[in-house]
Amino acid sequence: QEAMAGVWIADETDGKRLELLHDAYPGVRSVAMLMDRDWGMATDATRILPPLARKLGLTLTLLYADDLKEAEPLLARPESARFDAWLLPPTGLSYLYSPQLLKIFSTWGKPVITGDTQDVMRGAPLALMVEDAFRWDAQAEVLARVLQGERAGAIPIQRSYKALLSARPEPIGGFPAPSATVLRRADLIVR
């Protein structure tokens, strides 16, 4: 086994997003999670998230689309509008097409939680984003330590342990506002 050092920037908070969605909207019972296939495989969503959803009293449906061309017909199906809420993790799909996806979700008037604070700026009611600004300083620090002669395997993998919860306190664009309980926990309130 090779000794190594590095910076881990993987987002492993979809379970926490599901919990926050449950806390923010206690009446929600069915949730759809829209993601690209790479995200689903990388996070092991099929194995990890359904048991957590069941513990929360939710039914979770995982939906896959790698681009907007694939997502639009999926979202046009009548059953897509029947979910109580949506989870949109920070995937390539959401980064590229978030405004279009949020517009579709808002027409249904259903809650949504995303993985990007920028989505709340665009009108989404709730987002939990893993802080990743640390990575540049962390990479420089690891490199400097290795160049100064420290053994790479002795340097712990650097990772973010901070997530930013952002929320809108009032309904906007068809989206309902999150519960006061979750609003009190928010790091950032967007008006």
Protein Blocks (a to p, Z undefined) as FASTA:
>chain_A
ZZdddddfbdcklmmmmmmmmmmmmmbmbdcddddfklmmmnommmmmmmmmmmnopacd
ddddfbfklmmmmmmpmklmmpmbdcddddfklmmmmmmmmmmmmmnopacddfbfklmm
nopabdcdddfklmmmmmmmmmmmmmnopafklpccdddfbdcddddfbdeehiacddfk
lmmmpmbdcZZ
